[in-house]
Amino acid sequence: MHRMATKTIWMPVRVIFALLPMLALGGRTVCAQTSSSTAMAQQDQAQVSVTTPQQAQTASDATPSDDSGSDVLTMFPHPDSTRYWISGQANIIMQWHPTFPAKYSGPNSLSAPAQSSTSHVFTVYTGYELTGTTQVFADAEDSTGPGIGDALGLAGYTNLDVVRTADGVVLTHAPYLARLLLRQIIPLSKEKVSAERNFLNLATSLPKRRLEFWVGKFTIPDFFDTNGPGSDSHLQFLNWTVDNNGAYDYAANTRGYTDGAMVEYDDGRWSMRFAEALMPKVANGINLDADVARARSENFETDYNGGFLHHRDGAIRVLAYLNHADMGNYREAVNEFLAGDTSQPNIIATRRQGRHKYGLGLNFEQNLTDQLRAFGRWGWSDGHNESFAYTEVDRALELGADYRGDSWHRKNDRAGFAFSLNGISGDHARYLALGGDGFLLGDGGLNYAHEKIVETYYTAHVWRGTFVSFDLQHINNPGYNQDRGPVLVPGLRAHVDF
């Protein structure tokens, strides 16, 4: 069965690589980038937030030459003169790993025999400008594909598009509502700054100083922990702990969305935001707990859009969060097992309402040249109570860079490299070592070491809104276990921006 999976994966790999030179030749007629594409706006985050924090990615980085604007990076144009917004994306990712060494495996291990998997995400974005300061947004999404290993056994999982479901939870394969948002802008100054229209902003200019209120259904990374070179799994890196801060256990259901409200202050150089959001009823569950008296998440972040180098754009972001939910406790689960009360450490049996988990994060990006950008993240969480919403990481460190293809006359191409180091608390490690299972990890034992991930990619622009990418990830100590791995995961991605 695994030999068949290996043969199956190499057939499309050979076909795609045979086509890549022809696709690249076709792409040489491209003149320059525009940032009308939603995905390219996410890819080319720059220095000054003129819309919302996730769009701190201005046109200066997306227009590298004097002939900018002559090329459209979407399949269809998106005019600035309308009150509405309609766009879409299709993202298909195929990944494979060969057989890797493993002394043992548990119920939540990444399976050691060779295997492949393909994920598909299709999204339709819509918005309407009710007034000059009021906007509404509604997005629909369809996501399929289990991912290699059913998204188990790795803290830094290899594909951000894959949805990991909780045990016993069956998700529908039908399209679902991803976002439903109301945005209210309150001007605090008469001075205006230009703004780029995209899937979360319909204005072409905004007050330089302003308050913004957002309420509805959204995903926390729309606004928090954004990073220009490292946030977009559709054109950049794929790994969970490269595109996001692994130690940021942000409020979300299993699909990555939550309900909540956010207020933000912007004045050009500085911005601050605070969000109150709903937590899932169970770890990685699909249903959110609407009782905010017992379960909720507070999130605060401040940005400085200035950078470290003179005349070079950059940004620094500081994050803090506090989650309240029906969480289990690692030390309590271990103590109950050692006392003979349970046959193995069981975090579920220790869950109590009102427990909390808190953490901190630091995030930076810096333009080093006109083509080269560096970025990094650091994250920490207390690690006493269970990982509940994102992934099983209590300590995170990440450094990376990306490079635009001007030097080889392909201004719309990108190459990136990143290193991610993940760790967990002592209580968390002991729980896994004694045979406990989390919602992602559980090898039946643990010879602890930091999980180390190296990822590199190349994204090539083909035509208009079409891109293809090659991605390669090398993972040492998968799931923090020295007795398993290393794992090599190559991948291919096709992306279309409508």
C-alpha positions in Angstrom: 0.0 0.0 0.0 2.8 2.4 0.9 4.7 1.4 -2.3 1.6 2.3 -4.3 1.4 5.7 -2.5 5.1 6.3 -3.4 4.5 5.5 -7.1 1.3 7.6 -7.1 3.1 10.7 -5.8 6.0 10.6 -8.3 3.9 10.5 -11.4 2.5 14.1 -10.9 5.8 15.2 -9.5 7.5 14.3 -12.8 4.8 15.8 -14.9 4.9 19.1 -13.0 8.7 19.4 -13.1 8.6 18.7 -16.8 6.2 21.6 -17.3 8.0 24.0 -15.0 10.6 25.3 -17.6 7.8 26.0 -20.1 5.8 27.7 -17.4 8.8 29.8 -16.4 9.4 30.9 -20.0 5.8 32.0 -20.2 6.2 34.0 -17.1 9.2 36.0 -18.4 6.8 38.4 -20.2 5.6 39.6 -16.9 6.7 43.2 -16.2 6.0 43.9 -12.6 3.8 43.2 -9.7 0.6 44.9 -8.6 -0.8 44.3 -5.2 -4.4 44.0 -6.2 -4.2 40.2 -5.5 -5.3 39.3 -2.0 -2.6 36.7 -1.8 0.2 38.9 -3.0 -0.9 41.6 -0.6 -0.4 39.0 2.2 3.0 38.0 0.7 4.4 41.4 0.3 3.8 42.8 3.8 5.8 45.9 4.3 6.3 48.6 6.8 3.3 50.9 7.5 -0.2 49.6 8.4 -2.6 51.7 6.4 -5.6 49.3 6.5 -5.7 46.5 9.0 -2.7 44.9 10.8 -2.8 41.8 8.5 -2.4 44.1 5.6 0.8 45.9 6.8 2.0 45.1 3.3 2.0 48.2 1.2 2.4 48.7 -2.5 6.0 49.9 -2.2 7.2 46.3 -1.8 4.8 45.0 -4.4 5.9 47.3 -7.2 9.6 46.8 -7.7 10.1 48.6 -11.0 9.0 51.7 -12.9 6.6 49.7 -15.1 4.5 48.7 -12.1 0.8 48.4 -12.6 1.2 46.9 -16.1 0.7 43.4 -14.8 -2.3 42.1 -13.0 -1.7 39.3 -10.5 -5.3 38.1 -10.4 -7.3 36.3 -13.0 -9.8 39.1 -13.1 -9.3 42.8 -12.4 -10.7 44.4 -9.2 -11.6 48.0 -9.8 -11.3 50.7 -7.1 -14.5 52.5 -8.0 -17.1 50.0 -6.8 -18.6 49.7 -3.4 -18.4 45.9 -3.4 -15.6 43.4 -3.4 -15.6 39.9 -5.0 -12.6 37.7 -5.3 -11.5 34.1 -4.7 -8.6 31.7 -4.3 -7.8 28.1 -5.0 -4.9 26.4 -3.2 -3.9 22.8 -3.8 -0.9 21.3 -1.9 0.6 17.9 -2.5 3.1 16.5 0.1 4.9 13.3 0.5 7.5 11.8 2.9 9.6 8.7 2.4 9.9 6.0 5.1 11.8 7.3 8.1 13.3 5.6 11.2 11.1 5.2 14.3 11.9 3.0 17.3 8.2 2.9 18.2 4.9 4.6 17.3 1.8 5.6 19.3 -1.8 6.5 18.6 -0.9 10.1 17.7 2.5 9.5 15.9 3.3 10.6 12.4 3.2 7.3 10.5 6.7 6.1 9.6 6.0 4.3 6.3 6.1 6.4 3.1 2.9 8.2 2.3 1.4 11.1 0.3 -1.6 13.4 0.7 -3.2 16.3 -1.1 -5.1 19.2 0.4 -7.6 21.6 -1.4 -8.8 25.0 -0.1 -11.2 27.1 -2.1 -12.3 30.5 -0.8 -14.7 33.2 -2.1 -14.3 36.7 -0.6 -17.1 39.2 -0.7 -17.4 42.7 0.9 -19.7 45.8 0.6 -19.1 49.4 1.7 -22.2 50.5 3.4 -20.9 54.1 4.0 -17.5 55.7 3.9 -16.7 54.4 7.3 -18.7 51.2 7.5 -18.0 47.9 5.7 -19.3 44.3 5.9 -17.5 41.1 4.7 -18.7 37.6 4.2 -16.4 34.7 3.0 -17.2 31.1 2.1 -14.7 28.3 2.1 -14.3 24.7 1.2 -11.4 22.7 2.6 -10.7 19.0 2.0 -7.7 16.6 2.4 -6.4 15.0 5.6 -2.7 15.7 5.2 0.1 13.3 5.7 -0.3 11.3 8.9 -3.8 12.8 9.4 -2.1 15.9 10.8 -0.7 14.0 13.8 2.7 13.5 15.3 4.2 17.0 14.6 4.1 20.2 16.7 5.2 22.1 13.6 2.9 20.3 11.1 3.8 20.6 7.5 0.7 22.0 5.9 -1.3 25.0 7.3 -4.2 24.3 5.0 -4.9 20.9 6.6 -7.6 20.8 9.3 -7.0 18.5 12.3 -10.2 17.2 13.8 -10.7 16.2 17.4 -11.3 12.5 18.2 -14.9 11.6 17.4 -15.7 14.9 15.7 -16.9 14.5 12.1 -16.6 17.6 9.9 -18.8 18.1 6.9 -17.2 18.2 3.5 -19.6 20.9 2.4 -18.6 24.6 2.0 -18.9 26.6 5.2 -19.0 30.3 6.3 -15.4 31.3 7.1 -15.9 35.1 7.9 -18.8 37.3 8.6 -17.5 40.7 9.8 -18.7 44.3 10.4 -16.0 47.0 10.4 -16.6 50.5 11.7 -14.0 53.2 11.2 -13.9 56.3 13.5 -11.6 59.1 12.1 -9.4 60.8 14.6 -7.7 63.1 12.1 -8.4 64.8 8.8 -5.1 63.7 7.3 -5.6 60.7 5.0 -3.2 57.9 3.9 -3.6 55.8 0.8 -5.0 52.3 1.4 -5.1 49.3 -0.9 -8.5 47.5 -1.5 -8.5 43.9 -0.6 -10.6 41.2 1.0 -10.6 43.1 4.4 -10.5 46.7 3.2 -12.7 48.5 0.7 -11.5 52.0 1.1 -8.8 53.6 -1.1 -7.8 56.0 1.7 -8.1 56.0 5.5 -7.7 58.6 8.2 -4.1 58.5 9.4 -5.2 58.4 13.0 -8.3 56.3 13.6 -10.1 53.8 15.7 -11.5 50.6 14.2 -14.1 48.3 15.6 -14.5 44.8 14.2 -17.2 42.3 15.3 -18.2 38.9 13.9 -16.7 35.7 12.7 -13.0 35.8 11.8 -9.6 34.1 12.4 -7.3 35.7 14.9 -4.2 35.7 12.5 -6.2 38.1 10.3 -5.1 40.7 12.8 -2.6 39.3 15.2 1.0 38.0 14.7 1.0 38.9 11.1 4.4 38.9 9.3 5.2 39.9 5.7 7.7 37.2 4.8 6.1 34.5 7.0 2.3 34.4 7.2 0.9 33.2 3.9 0.7 29.4 3.3 -0.7 30.0 -0.2 2.5 31.7 -1.6 5.1 31.4 1.1 6.0 28.8 3.8 3.7 25.9 4.6 4.6 24.8 8.2 2.3 25.7 11.1 5.2 27.1 13.2 6.7 29.1 10.4 3.6 30.9 9.3 2.4 31.5 12.9 3.9 31.7 16.4 3.7 28.1 17.6 3.4 29.1 21.2 0.4 31.4 20.5 -2.5 29.1 21.3 -5.0 31.5 19.7 -8.7 31.1 20.1 -10.2 29.0 17.2 -12.3 26.1 16.4 -10.8 23.2 14.5 -11.1 25.1 11.2 -9.2 28.0 12.6 -12.1 30.5 13.1 -13.8 32.1 16.1 -16.4 34.7 17.0 -15.4 37.9 18.7 -14.8 41.6 18.7 -11.8 43.7 18.2 -10.8 47.4 18.7 -7.7 48.9 17.0 -5.9 52.2 17.2 -3.7 53.4 14.3 -1.6 56.5 13.9 0.8 55.6 11.2 3.9 54.5 13.1 2.1 52.8 16.0 -0.9 50.6 16.2 -2.5 48.7 19.1 -5.3 46.2 19.1 -7.3 44.2 21.6 -9.7 41.3 20.8 -12.1 39.3 22.9 -12.9 35.9 21.3 -14.7 32.6 22.0 -12.8 29.5 22.8 -13.8 25.9 21.7 -15.8 23.8 24.1 -13.1 21.1 24.0 -9.5 21.1 22.8 -9.4 21.5 19.0 -13.2 21.2 18.9 -15.5 22.5 16.2 -18.1 24.1 18.6 -17.3 27.4 20.4 -18.4 28.1 24.0 -20.6 31.1 24.0 -20.5 31.5 27.8 -17.9 34.2 28.1 -18.1 34.2 31.9 -16.3 30.9 31.9 -14.5 30.6 28.5 -13.0 33.3 26.4 -9.7 34.6 25.1 -8.1 38.0 25.6 -5.5 39.1 23.0 -3.4 42.3 22.9 -0.8 43.4 20.4 1.1 46.6 19.7 3.1 47.3 16.5 5.9 49.7 15.7 6.2 50.2 11.9 9.7 51.6 11.8 12.3 48.9 11.5 15.9 48.7 12.7 17.8 50.1 9.7 17.8 53.6 8.4 15.8 54.1 5.2 14.8 50.4 5.3 11.2 49.4 6.1 10.4 47.0 9.0 8.1 46.3 11.8 8.2 45.0 15.4 5.2 43.5 17.1 4.7 42.5 20.8 1.9 40.1 21.7 0.2 38.9 24.9 -2.8 36.5 25.3 -4.8 34.9 28.1 -7.2 32.0 27.5 -9.9 30.7 29.8 -11.5 27.3 29.1 -12.4 23.8 30.3 -8.7 22.8 30.3 -6.9 19.8 31.7 -3.6 20.0 33.7 -0.5 18.1 32.8 0.9 17.7 36.3 -2.4 16.6 37.7 -2.8 14.0 34.9 0.7 12.7 35.7 0.1 12.5 39.4 -3.2 10.6 39.0 -1.4 8.1 36.8 1.5 7.6 39.3 -1.1 7.2 42.1 -2.7 4.4 40.1 -6.0 6.2 39.5 -5.7 6.0 35.7 -4.1 3.4 33.4 -2.2 6.1 31.5 -1.9 9.9 32.0 -5.2 11.3 30.7 -5.5 15.1 30.3 -9.2 14.9 29.5 -10.0 13.4 32.9 -8.5 16.5 34.6 -10.4 19.2 32.8 -11.9 21.9 34.9 -13.8 25.0 33.9 -12.1 28.3 34.6 -8.5 27.2 34.0 -6.4 29.6 32.1 -3.3 29.6 29.8 -1.3 32.7 29.0 1.7 33.6 26.8 3.8 36.2 25.1 5.1 36.7 21.6 7.6 38.9 19.7 7.5 39.3 15.9 9.8 41.3 13.6 10.4 41.8 9.9 13.1 43.9 8.3 13.9 44.8 4.7 17.7 44.3 4.3 17.8 45.3 0.6 15.2 46.1 -2.1 14.8 42.3 -2.6 15.8 40.6 0.6 13.7 40.6 3.8 14.5 39.0 7.2 11.9 38.0 9.8 11.6 36.1 13.1 9.3 35.2 16.0 9.8 34.2 19.6 7.0 32.7 21.7 6.4 31.5 25.2 3.4 30.1 27.1 3.2 28.9 30.7 2.7 25.2 29.6 0.9 24.1 32.8 -2.6 23.5 31.3 -3.2 21.7 28.1 -2.6 23.0 24.6 -6.2 23.8 23.5 -6.6 25.4 20.1 -3.6 25.7 17.8 -0.7 23.2 18.4 1.3 21.6 21.1 4.1 24.2 21.5 5.1 26.1 24.7 8.4 27.6 23.5 9.0 28.8 20.0 11.9 30.5 18.1 11.9 31.2 14.4 14.3 33.0 12.0 14.0 33.2 8.2 14.3 35.3 5.1 12.8 35.6 1.6 14.2 37.0 -1.7 12.4 38.4 -4.6 13.5 37.2 -8.1 14.6 40.5 -9.6 18.2 39.2 -10.0 17.1 36.6 -12.4 14.5 38.8 -14.1 11.4 37.2 -12.4 10.1 40.0 -10.2 7.0 38.1 -9.2 8.9 35.0 -7.9 9.9 34.4 -4.3 12.4 32.1 -2.6 12.4 31.6 1.1 14.3 29.9 3.9 13.3 29.5 7.6 14.4 27.6 10.7 11.9 26.9 13.5 12.7 25.5 17.0 9.8 24.2 19.1 9.8 23.1 22.7 7.3 22.2 25.5 7.3 22.7 29.3 8.6 20.1 31.7 5.1 19.0 32.8 4.0 18.7 29.2 7.1 16.6 28.3 6.7 14.3 31.3 3.0 13.7 30.4 4.0 12.6 26.9 6.9 10.5 28.1 4.6 8.5 30.5 2.3 7.6 27.6 -0.2 10.5 27.6 -1.8 11.8 24.5 -2.5 15.4 23.4 -4.8 16.3 20.5 -1.8 16.2 18.2 1.0 14.3 19.9 1.3 10.9 21.6 4.0 8.4 20.6 3.4 6.2 23.7 6.7 7.4 25.1 9.1 10.3 24.7 12.9 10.7 24.5 12.6 14.5 24.7 14.5 17.0 22.5 13.5 20.2 20.7 11.7 19.8 17.5 13.8 21.4 14.7 12.4 22.4 11.4 14.1 23.7 8.3 11.9 24.8 5.4 12.6 26.3 2.0 10.4 27.1 -0.9 10.4 28.7 -4.4 7.2 30.3 -5.8 7.1 30.9 -9.5 4.6 33.2 -11.1 3.1 31.6 -14.2 0.4 33.9 -15.6 -1.9 36.5 -14.1 -3.1 35.0 -10.9 -1.5 31.6 -11.3 1.5 30.5 -9.2 3.3 27.2 -8.7 5.7 26.4 -5.8 8.1 23.7 -4.7 8.5 23.3 -0.9 10.9 21.2 1.1 10.9 20.6 4.9 13.4 18.7 7.1 12.2 17.8 10.6 14.5 16.6 13.4 12.9 15.0 16.5 9.3 15.0 15.2 6.9 15.5 18.1 9.9 16.3 20.3 11.0 12.6 20.1 14.7 11.7 19.5 13.6 8.1 18.9 11.8 9.0 15.7 12.9 10.7 12.5 14.3 12.7 10.9 11.6 13.3 8.4 12.0 14.8 4.9 8.8 16.3 3.4 8.8 17.6 -0.2 5.7 19.3 -1.5 4.2 20.9 -4.6 1.6 23.7 -4.5 -0.6 25.3 -7.2 -2.3 28.6 -6.4 -4.8 30.6 -8.4 -6.0 34.1 -7.3 -9.2 35.1 -9.0 
